Amino acid sequence: AIESMIETRERVGTFRDLFHFCQEVELRKVNRRVLEAMIKAGAMDGLGPNRASLILSIDKALKSAEQEEANRQSGIQDMFAALIEPEQSASDELFVPAEPWPEKFRLEGEKETLGRYVSGHPLQAYETEINKIASGNISALLRESSKSVVCIAMIAGVRVMQTKRGKRMALITLDDGSASVDAMLFPDTYEECAPLLAKDNLVCVSGEIGFDDFSGMNKLTVQTLLPISGARIRYGKRLGLSIAGSGLDASLIEALSTKLSLYQPDGLPVVVHYSQDGAKVDLACGNKWRVNPSDDLLSELKALLGDDAVEVEYT
């Protein structure tokens, strides 16, 4: 498929858009599956409005290309082709409209097709929290020796082993985009953390980093391993919600109560930072409103109050 695309590009020049691409390449070799993989990998970012729109427009582009080929065979000019002058890109109106993919979904597509992130890293969305929780990125931590550290990273690999006594332990690889490090979970820690040990899980790890004679490299011995919501609870002070002016009315209070009630009972206390006419007051919710500050809850609250109005506050 790749060789076919290269040969076509050498013959016709730069592809103008997805429709032009499908009309020129040999579709027996470059099929829908190939197109989906290329779009997810970012290889077609210049051929349409965005990746979501490109994926949704595949059927339309393939149908247009098939019709164009049929018309060529019969000597008929397609009306669609007449709409686009030579060397002119298709109008965005020809693409199925769609909002761009969320960053997390876009990056997952790159990892799925290429085996690595290209246009960013999932941890970039957590940069502010990482700076407040972690001892540093893995690249910096690897330069340390015999030191207690905290890091936030993605699990890039998991290898479960068995001791001579039949207990299980694990060696995991942590990656945060700056570097990767092997981390050992001995039996007691493994049994406690086993449900979290899945590839691509985001975790907060605390432990001792030191030189490993066997591998000749620094290795991390895990003492605790938490999901990001658990790290927020452990290191955070409270969940702050900022509301200004007349926004704090009965309907908003009801909406907040509904959303917060779905993520109880334990976790961070909630405080509302309310301001109006230059006056400010902090309204502390009772202990029964402690919540688990998961990504889902934060996302729902940001959709309700605004991105800058929701923050896990750290000491």
C-alpha positions in Angstrom: 0.0 0.0 0.0 2.8 2.4 0.9 4.7 1.7 -2.3 1.6 2.3 -4.3 1.0 5.7 -2.6 4.6 6.7 -3.2 4.4 5.7 -6.9 1.2 7.7 -7.3 2.6 10.8 -5.5 5.6 10.7 -7.8 3.3 10.6 -10.8 0.7 13.2 -9.8 2.6 15.4 -7.3 1.3 16.5 -3.9 -2.1 15.2 -2.9 -4.5 18.1 -2.5 -7.0 16.5 -0.1 -8.6 13.2 0.8 -10.9 13.2 -2.2 -8.0 13.8 -4.6 -5.9 11.1 -2.8 -8.7 8.5 -3.2 -9.2 9.4 -6.8 -5.5 8.9 -7.7 -4.3 5.9 -5.6 -5.0 2.2 -6.4 -7.9 1.5 -4.0 -7.4 -2.3 -4.3 -4.2 -1.7 -2.3 -5.1 1.4 -0.3 -8.4 0.3 1.3 -10.5 1.7 4.1 -8.4 0.1 6.8 -5.3 1.7 5.4 -6.9 5.1 5.3 -8.2 4.8 8.9 -4.7 3.9 10.1 -3.1 6.7 8.2 -5.6 9.3 9.6 -5.1 8.1 13.2 -1.4 8.3 12.8 -1.6 11.9 11.6 -0.3 11.1 8.1 -3.3 12.8 6.5 -3.5 15.9 8.6 -2.9 18.2 5.6 -5.7 16.5 3.5 -8.8 17.7 5.4 -10.2 19.9 8.2 -9.3 17.5 11.1 -8.9 13.8 11.8 -12.4 13.3 13.0 -13.8 14.8 9.8 -11.4 12.8 7.7 -12.5 9.5 9.3 -16.2 10.4 8.7 -15.5 11.4 5.1 -13.8 8.1 4.1 -17.0 6.5 2.7 -17.8 9.7 0.7 -14.3 10.0 -0.7 -14.2 6.3 -1.7 -17.6 6.5 -3.3 -16.6 9.6 -5.2 -13.3 7.9 -6.4 -15.2 4.7 -7.5 -17.7 6.9 -9.4 -14.9 8.8 -11.0 -13.1 5.6 -12.1 -16.4 4.2 -13.5 -16.9 7.5 -15.4 -13.4 7.3 -16.8 -14.0 3.8 -18.1 -17.2 4.9 -19.8 -15.9 8.3 -21.0 -18.3 10.3 -18.9 -17.2 13.3 -16.9 -18.4 13.2 -13.3 -20.4 16.3 -12.1 -18.5 16.1 -8.9 -15.1 16.3 -10.6 -16.3 19.3 -12.6 -16.8 21.2 -9.3 -13.1 21.0 -8.6 -10.6 22.7 -11.0 -7.3 21.0 -11.6 -4.8 21.8 -8.8 -7.7 23.0 -6.6 -8.4 21.4 -3.2 -11.9 20.2 -2.4 -14.0 22.6 -0.4 -14.3 21.9 3.3 -18.1 21.7 2.6 -17.5 18.3 0.8 -16.1 16.8 4.1 -18.4 15.5 6.8 -18.3 18.2 9.5 -17.0 17.1 12.9 -15.4 18.7 16.0 -11.7 17.8 16.3 -10.9 14.8 18.5 -10.1 15.4 22.2 -6.3 15.3 22.7 -6.5 12.0 24.7 -8.4 10.3 21.8 -6.1 11.7 19.2 -3.0 10.5 21.1 -4.5 7.1 21.6 -4.9 6.8 17.8 -1.2 7.6 17.3 -0.2 5.0 19.9 -2.5 2.4 18.4 -1.1 2.8 14.8 2.5 3.8 15.4 3.3 2.3 18.8 4.2 5.8 20.2 2.8 9.2 20.7 3.8 11.8 18.1 1.9 15.1 18.4 2.1 15.2 22.2 2.0 13.0 25.3 -1.0 12.2 27.6 0.9 13.6 30.6 0.9 17.1 29.1 -2.7 17.5 30.3 -1.5 16.8 33.9 1.6 19.0 33.8 0.4 21.4 36.5 -0.5 18.6 38.9 2.7 16.8 38.2 4.7 19.9 39.1 2.9 20.0 42.5 3.1 16.2 43.3 6.1 14.6 41.6 9.7 14.9 42.6 10.6 15.5 39.0 10.3 13.8 35.6 11.8 10.4 35.1 14.8 11.8 33.1 15.8 13.9 36.2 15.0 11.1 38.7 17.3 8.7 36.9 20.2 10.9 37.8 19.5 10.4 41.4 20.6 7.5 43.6 19.3 6.0 46.8 16.5 8.6 47.1 12.8 8.5 47.9 10.9 9.8 44.9 7.4 10.4 43.6 6.7 10.2 39.9 3.6 10.3 37.7 3.9 8.2 34.5 2.2 5.8 32.1 2.6 2.1 32.5 4.4 1.1 29.3 4.8 -2.6 30.1 4.0 -5.2 32.8 5.8 -8.5 33.5 4.4 -10.6 36.3 6.8 -13.1 38.0 6.5 -15.8 40.7 8.8 -16.2 43.7 10.1 -19.5 44.9 7.4 -19.4 47.6 4.7 -19.1 44.9 3.9 -15.4 45.5 3.6 -13.0 42.6 5.6 -9.9 42.0 5.9 -7.6 39.0 8.4 -5.6 37.0 6.7 -2.6 35.3 8.1 0.0 32.9 7.1 3.6 33.6 7.2 6.3 30.9 6.5 10.0 31.2 7.7 11.2 27.8 11.1 12.3 29.1 12.4 8.8 29.7 11.4 5.4 31.0 12.4 3.4 34.1 11.9 -0.1 35.4 10.0 -0.4 38.6 9.8 -3.4 40.9 6.7 -4.4 42.9 7.5 -7.0 45.5 4.7 -9.4 46.6 3.0 -7.3 49.3 2.9 -4.2 47.1 1.9 -6.3 44.0 -1.1 -7.8 45.7 -2.3 -4.4 46.8 -1.8 -2.7 43.4 -2.5 -5.6 40.9 -5.8 -4.1 39.6 -3.9 -1.0 38.5 -1.2 -2.8 36.5 -2.4 -2.4 33.0 -0.6 -1.0 30.0 -1.2 2.7 29.3 -2.7 3.3 32.8 -1.7 6.6 34.4 -0.3 6.1 37.9 1.4 7.9 40.7 4.3 5.9 42.1 6.3 6.5 45.3 9.4 4.5 46.2 13.1 4.3 46.4 15.3 4.8 43.3 18.7 3.2 43.3 21.4 1.5 41.3 20.6 -2.1 40.2 23.7 -4.3 39.9 22.0 -6.8 37.7 20.8 -4.4 35.0 23.6 -1.9 35.5 21.0 0.9 35.6 18.9 2.8 38.2 15.7 1.0 39.1 12.7 2.1 41.2 11.4 -0.1 44.1 7.7 0.7 44.4 6.2 1.4 47.8 2.8 2.8 46.8 1.1 2.9 43.5 -2.1 5.0 43.0 -4.4 6.1 40.2 -4.4 9.8 39.5 -7.5 10.3 41.6 -5.9 8.6 44.5 -2.8 10.8 44.1 -5.1 13.9 44.2 -6.7 12.6 47.4 -3.3 11.8 49.0 -1.5 15.0 48.1 -4.3 17.4 47.5 -5.9 19.8 50.0 -9.4 20.3 48.5 -11.4 20.6 45.3 -12.0 24.3 44.6 -15.0 25.5 42.5 -15.0 29.2 41.5 -18.3 30.9 40.8 -18.9 34.6 40.2 -21.8 37.0 40.2 -25.4 35.7 40.1 -24.2 32.3 38.8 -24.8 30.6 42.2 -28.5 30.1 41.9 -30.8 27.2 42.7 -30.5 25.5 39.4 -26.7 25.5 39.6 -26.7 24.3 43.2 -29.0 21.4 42.1 -26.8 20.5 39.1 -23.6 20.6 41.3 -25.3 18.4 44.0 -26.3 15.9 41.4 -22.8 15.6 39.9 -20.9 15.6 43.2 -23.2 12.9 44.7 -22.1 10.5 42.0 -18.5 10.6 43.1 -19.0 10.2 46.9 -18.5 9.3 49.7 -14.8 9.6 50.4 -12.1 11.8 49.0 -11.3 15.5 48.9 -13.4 18.2 50.7 -15.2 20.7 48.4 -15.0 24.4 48.7 -16.9 27.0 46.6 -14.9 30.3 46.0 -17.7 32.7 45.5 -17.2 36.4 44.4 -19.6 39.2 43.6 -19.1 43.0 43.5 -15.5 42.8 44.7 -16.3 40.7 47.7 -15.1 37.1 48.0 -16.0 34.3 50.3 -15.1 30.6 50.6 -18.1 28.3 51.2 -16.9 25.0 52.6 -19.1 22.1 51.9 -19.7 19.6 54.7 -17.8 16.3 55.1 -20.6 14.3 53.5 -19.7 16.1 50.2 -16.2 14.7 50.1 -15.6 13.4 46.5 -13.3 11.2 44.5 -11.6 13.7 42.2 -11.5 11.5 39.1 -10.9 12.8 35.6 -14.6 12.2 34.8 -15.8 14.3 37.7 -13.4 17.2 36.8 -14.4 17.0 33.2 -18.1 17.2 34.1 -17.6 20.1 36.5 -15.5 22.0 33.9 -18.3 21.6 31.4 -20.7 23.1 33.9 -18.6 25.9 35.4 -15.7 26.5 32.9 -12.2 25.1 32.5 -10.7 27.7 34.8 -13.3 27.3 37.5 -12.3 23.8 38.7 -9.0 23.0 40.4 -7.6 20.5 42.7 -5.8 22.6 45.3 -2.6 21.4 46.8 -0.8 22.5 50.0 
